[in-house]
Amino acid sequence: MARGSRLRQMGAYILRRLLYMIPTVIIISMISFAIIQLPPGDYLTSLIAQLASSGESIDSAQVIALRERYGLDQPIWVQYWKWISNIVFYGDFGQSFEWNRPVSTMIWERLGLTFLVSFVTLIFVWIIALPIGIYSAVRQYSLGDYVFTFFGFIGLAIPNFLLALILMYLALVWFGQSAGGLFSPEFVDAPWSWARVIVIGTSSMAALIRIMRANLLDELYKPYVTTARAKGLPEWRVILQYPVRVALNPFISTIGWILPSLVSGAVIVSVVLSLPTTGPLLLRALLSQDMYLAGTVILLLSVLTVVGTLISDILLALLDPRVRYQ
């Protein structure tokens, strides 16, 4: 009976979260489309400026024809409705102006690799950050704690793209591996590698180590931990079963921002390491004001944030019954 009640509570909790996602995604889609309309001009303005810089020109009749063809002569709300209705009803994300290809084709070509790199990086970050955070808290002010704290601060202080450049330089100087500028030969046939996973996940891993350490230190000296020790339980069981479980709550809640940050935050890293993910595609689309392509990538990253938040909420509800009751 109690188990059935818990299942009903969990089901109602997940249903509420799913219902909250609907208006959230609608608002996100509006903001995503509005963001790419903020810079002055549009794709044709950028195209004309690019042609002018190379000595070419385009007559006004062509500009008017292209503006009508791309629907850029219509108000922003008409353009938004055309874009979002095609996505909802037909799964059509529009046509990329610059590439003259369907946006969906370009996105799906890179999204698989993006999710693979992000998922592997997330698992790698958790596997490393969780035990180190626990060790640093349990062995506070020990030599190991000082070492991990030192490297953690370095990981937080150094931008990921700069770390990528440093590693490429060290590989060339110490190991004789050609860095090859921004396009390393050793990475040409390896669109993803452990080196890239480490570079992308360094900052998140350092942050999570600090979060876990701080959370666990807050719990280690509370009365319920002292009571568990007084009952004669082994120290490892006391730590893992009680304070670690409570300290995991803020740790798990970080999934909401870590998951999209591993994708969006790796834009410069992807450019530096020639990683064919959605990051460089978004950067180029924003520079050229390719609104359907840029809007779609921003929308997907935003939805990824919502999905990450949903996953963290569900995990928190499974881990802590108080979340379900609230």
C-alpha positions as CSV (number, residue, x, y, z in Angstrom):
1,M,0.0,0.0,0.0
2,A,2.8,2.4,0.9
3,R,4.7,1.5,-2.3
4,G,1.6,2.2,-4.3
5,S,1.2,5.6,-2.6
6,R,4.8,6.4,-3.4
7,L,4.3,5.5,-7.0
8,R,1.2,7.7,-7.3
9,Q,3.1,10.6,-5.7
10,M,6.0,10.1,-8.1
11,G,3.7,9.9,-11.1
12,A,1.8,13.0,-10.1
13,Y,5.1,14.8,-9.5
14,I,6.5,13.9,-12.9
15,L,3.2,14.8,-14.6
16,R,3.3,18.3,-13.0
17,R,6.8,18.8,-14.2
18,L,5.9,17.7,-17.7
19,L,3.0,20.2,-17.8
20,Y,5.2,23.0,-16.6
21,M,7.5,22.3,-19.5
22,I,4.9,23.2,-22.1
23,P,4.5,26.9,-21.4
24,T,8.2,27.1,-20.6
25,V,9.2,25.7,-24.0
26,I,6.7,28.1,-25.7
27,I,8.2,31.1,-24.0
28,I,11.7,29.8,-24.8
29,S,10.9,29.5,-28.5
30,M,9.7,33.2,-28.5
31,I,12.8,34.4,-26.7
32,S,15.1,32.3,-29.0
33,F,13.6,33.8,-32.1
34,A,13.7,37.3,-30.6
35,I,17.4,37.0,-29.7
36,I,18.5,36.5,-33.3
37,Q,16.4,39.5,-34.4
38,L,18.2,41.8,-31.9
39,P,21.2,42.7,-34.1
40,P,20.5,45.4,-36.7
41,G,19.7,44.2,-40.1
42,D,19.2,40.6,-41.2
43,Y,20.9,37.9,-43.3
44,L,20.7,39.9,-46.5
45,T,22.3,42.9,-44.8
46,S,25.2,40.7,-43.8
47,L,25.4,39.2,-47.3
48,I,25.4,42.6,-48.9
49,A,28.1,43.8,-46.6
50,Q,30.2,40.7,-47.3
51,L,29.8,41.1,-51.1
52,A,30.7,44.8,-50.8
53,S,33.9,44.0,-48.9
54,S,35.0,41.6,-51.6
55,G,34.2,44.2,-54.4
56,E,31.0,42.6,-55.6
57,S,27.6,44.3,-55.7
58,I,24.0,43.3,-55.8
59,D,21.2,45.4,-57.2
60,S,18.1,46.5,-55.3
61,A,15.7,44.3,-57.3
62,Q,17.6,41.2,-56.3
63,V,17.6,42.3,-52.7
64,I,13.8,42.8,-52.8
65,A,13.3,39.4,-54.5
66,L,15.5,37.6,-52.0
67,R,13.8,39.4,-49.1
68,E,10.4,38.2,-50.4
69,R,11.8,34.7,-51.0
70,Y,13.1,34.3,-47.4
71,G,10.1,36.1,-45.9
72,L,12.3,38.8,-44.4
73,D,9.8,41.5,-45.6
74,Q,7.2,40.3,-43.1
75,P,6.8,41.4,-39.4
76,I,8.7,39.5,-36.8
77,W,5.6,37.8,-35.3
78,V,4.6,36.5,-38.8
79,Q,8.1,35.1,-39.3
80,Y,8.0,33.5,-35.8
81,W,4.6,31.9,-36.4
82,K,5.7,30.5,-39.8
83,W,8.9,29.1,-38.1
84,I,7.3,27.6,-35.0
85,S,4.1,26.3,-36.8
86,N,6.3,24.4,-39.3
87,I,8.3,22.9,-36.4
88,V,5.2,21.8,-34.5
89,F,3.1,20.5,-37.3
90,Y,5.6,19.3,-39.9
91,G,8.9,18.9,-38.0
92,D,10.3,21.5,-40.5
93,F,12.9,23.8,-38.9
94,G,13.2,26.0,-42.0
95,Q,15.9,26.5,-44.6
96,S,19.4,27.8,-43.9
97,F,20.0,31.0,-45.8
98,E,23.8,30.7,-45.9
99,W,24.0,27.0,-46.6
100,N,20.8,26.7,-48.7
101,R,20.0,23.4,-47.0
102,P,17.3,22.3,-44.6
103,V,18.1,23.2,-41.0
104,S,17.0,19.8,-39.7
105,T,19.5,18.0,-42.0
106,M,22.4,20.2,-40.8
107,I,21.3,19.9,-37.1
108,W,20.9,16.1,-37.1
109,E,24.3,15.7,-38.8
110,R,26.0,17.2,-35.8
111,L,23.5,16.7,-32.9
112,G,24.4,13.0,-32.5
113,L,28.1,13.8,-32.0
114,T,27.2,16.7,-29.7
115,F,25.0,14.5,-27.5
116,L,27.7,11.8,-27.5
117,V,30.4,14.2,-26.4
118,S,28.1,15.8,-23.8
119,F,26.9,12.6,-22.3
120,V,30.4,11.0,-22.1
121,T,31.7,14.2,-20.6
122,L,28.9,14.4,-18.1
123,I,29.5,10.8,-17.0
124,F,33.3,11.4,-16.9
125,V,32.8,14.6,-14.8
126,W,30.5,12.8,-12.3
127,I,32.8,9.7,-12.0
128,I,35.8,11.9,-11.2
129,A,34.1,14.8,-9.2
130,L,32.0,12.7,-6.8
131,P,34.7,10.6,-5.1
132,I,37.2,13.5,-5.1
133,G,34.6,15.7,-3.5
134,I,33.8,13.1,-0.8
135,Y,37.5,12.5,-0.1
136,S,38.2,16.2,0.2
137,A,35.4,16.6,2.7
138,V,36.2,13.5,4.8
139,R,40.0,14.3,4.7
140,Q,39.6,18.0,5.2
141,Y,42.9,20.0,5.3
142,S,44.9,16.8,4.4
143,L,47.6,16.8,1.7
144,G,45.2,15.3,-0.8
145,D,42.6,17.9,0.0
146,Y,45.1,20.7,-0.6
147,V,46.2,19.1,-3.9
148,F,42.6,18.6,-5.2
149,T,41.7,22.1,-4.1
150,F,44.7,23.6,-5.9
151,F,43.9,21.8,-9.2
152,G,40.2,22.6,-8.7
153,F,40.9,26.3,-8.5
154,I,43.1,26.0,-11.6
155,G,40.2,24.3,-13.4
156,L,37.8,27.0,-12.4
157,A,40.2,29.8,-13.3
158,I,41.4,28.7,-16.7
159,P,38.9,28.9,-19.6
160,N,38.4,25.6,-21.4
161,F,39.5,27.0,-24.8
162,L,42.7,28.3,-23.2
163,L,43.3,24.9,-21.6
164,A,42.8,23.3,-25.0
165,L,45.5,25.6,-26.5
166,I,47.9,24.9,-23.6
167,L,47.4,21.1,-24.0
168,M,48.0,21.4,-27.8
169,Y,51.2,23.4,-27.1
170,L,52.5,20.9,-24.5
171,A,51.8,18.0,-26.8
172,L,54.0,19.7,-29.4
173,V,56.8,20.7,-27.1
174,W,57.0,17.6,-24.8
175,F,55.8,14.8,-27.0
176,G,56.5,16.0,-30.5
177,Q,52.9,15.7,-31.5
178,S,52.0,18.3,-34.2
179,A,49.4,20.7,-33.0
180,G,48.7,21.8,-36.6
181,G,47.3,25.2,-35.6
182,L,43.5,24.9,-35.0
183,F,43.2,21.7,-36.9
184,S,45.4,19.0,-35.3
185,P,46.1,16.1,-37.7
186,E,45.6,13.6,-34.9
187,F,42.0,14.8,-34.5
188,V,41.0,14.8,-38.2
189,D,39.9,11.1,-38.2
190,A,38.8,11.3,-34.5
191,P,35.8,13.6,-34.3
192,W,35.7,12.9,-30.6
193,S,38.4,11.7,-28.2
194,W,39.1,11.5,-24.5
195,A,41.4,14.5,-24.8
196,R,38.4,16.6,-25.9
197,V,36.2,15.1,-23.2
198,I,38.8,16.1,-20.6
199,V,39.2,19.6,-22.0
200,I,35.4,20.2,-22.2
201,G,34.7,18.8,-18.8
202,T,37.5,20.3,-16.8
203,S,35.7,23.4,-15.6
204,S,32.4,21.6,-14.7
205,M,34.4,18.9,-12.9
206,A,36.3,21.5,-10.8
207,A,33.0,23.2,-9.9
208,L,31.3,20.0,-8.9
209,I,34.2,18.9,-6.7
210,R,33.9,22.2,-4.8
211,I,30.1,21.8,-4.6
212,M,30.3,18.2,-3.3
213,R,33.0,19.1,-0.8
214,A,31.1,22.1,0.6
215,N,27.8,20.2,0.8
216,L,29.3,17.2,2.6
217,L,31.2,19.3,5.1
218,D,27.8,20.9,6.1
219,E,26.4,17.4,6.8
220,L,29.4,15.6,8.4
221,Y,29.1,17.1,11.9
222,K,25.3,17.1,12.3
223,P,23.7,15.1,15.1
224,Y,22.2,12.3,12.9
225,V,25.8,11.4,11.7
226,T,27.0,11.3,15.3
227,T,24.0,9.0,16.1
228,A,24.8,6.7,13.3
229,R,28.4,6.4,14.5
230,A,27.2,5.7,18.0
231,K,25.2,2.8,16.8
232,G,28.5,1.1,15.8
233,L,28.0,1.3,12.0
234,P,31.2,1.1,9.9
235,E,32.6,4.5,9.0
236,W,32.2,4.0,5.2
237,R,28.6,3.1,5.7
238,V,27.9,6.1,7.9
239,I,29.4,8.4,5.3
240,L,27.8,6.9,2.2
241,Q,24.4,6.1,3.6
242,Y,23.6,9.3,5.5
243,P,25.6,12.6,4.8
244,V,26.6,11.7,1.2
245,R,22.9,11.0,0.4
246,V,21.8,14.4,1.7
247,A,24.8,16.2,0.1
248,L,23.9,14.8,-3.3
249,N,20.7,16.9,-3.5
250,P,22.5,20.2,-4.7
251,F,24.9,18.0,-6.6
252,I,22.2,16.4,-8.7
253,S,20.3,19.7,-9.2
254,T,23.3,21.0,-11.2
255,I,22.4,18.6,-14.1
256,G,20.0,21.3,-15.2
257,W,22.8,23.7,-16.1
258,I,25.7,21.3,-16.7
259,L,24.0,19.4,-19.5
260,P,23.5,22.5,-21.8
261,S,26.7,24.2,-20.7
262,L,28.7,21.2,-21.9
263,V,27.2,21.8,-25.4
264,S,26.9,25.6,-25.5
265,G,30.0,26.3,-23.4
266,A,32.1,24.2,-25.7
267,V,31.7,26.4,-28.7
268,I,35.2,28.0,-28.6
269,V,36.7,24.7,-27.5
270,S,35.0,23.0,-30.5
271,V,36.4,25.7,-32.8
272,V,39.9,25.4,-31.3
273,L,39.9,21.6,-31.5
274,S,38.0,21.4,-34.8
275,L,35.2,19.5,-33.2
276,P,32.2,19.1,-35.6
277,T,29.4,19.8,-33.1
278,T,26.6,22.3,-33.0
279,G,28.8,24.9,-31.3
280,P,30.7,26.2,-34.4
281,L,27.5,25.9,-36.4
282,L,25.7,28.2,-34.0
283,L,28.6,30.7,-34.0
284,R,28.7,30.9,-37.8
285,A,24.9,31.2,-38.0
286,L,24.9,34.1,-35.5
287,L,27.6,35.9,-37.3
288,S,25.8,35.6,-40.6
289,Q,22.4,36.2,-39.0
290,D,21.1,32.9,-40.5
291,M,17.9,33.2,-38.3
292,Y,16.3,29.8,-38.8
293,L,19.6,27.9,-38.2
294,A,20.6,30.1,-35.3
295,G,17.1,30.1,-33.8
296,T,16.9,26.3,-34.0
297,V,20.2,25.7,-32.3
298,I,19.4,28.2,-29.5
299,L,15.9,26.5,-29.1
300,L,17.5,23.1,-28.9
301,L,20.0,24.2,-26.3
302,S,17.2,25.9,-24.3
303,V,15.1,22.7,-24.5
304,L,18.1,20.8,-23.3
305,T,18.2,23.0,-20.3
306,V,14.6,22.2,-19.6
307,V,15.2,18.5,-20.1
308,G,18.2,18.7,-17.8
309,T,16.1,20.4,-15.1
310,L,13.4,17.7,-15.5
311,I,16.0,14.9,-15.1
312,S,17.5,16.5,-12.0
313,D,14.0,17.0,-10.5
314,I,13.1,13.4,-11.1
315,L,16.4,12.2,-9.6
316,L,15.9,14.5,-6.6
317,A,12.4,13.1,-6.1
318,L,13.7,9.6,-6.1
319,L,16.6,10.4,-3.8
320,D,14.7,12.7,-1.3
321,P,11.0,11.9,-0.4
322,R,10.6,15.5,0.8
323,V,10.7,16.8,-2.8
324,R,7.7,14.5,-3.7
325,Y,5.7,15.6,-0.8
326,Q,6.2,19.3,-1.5
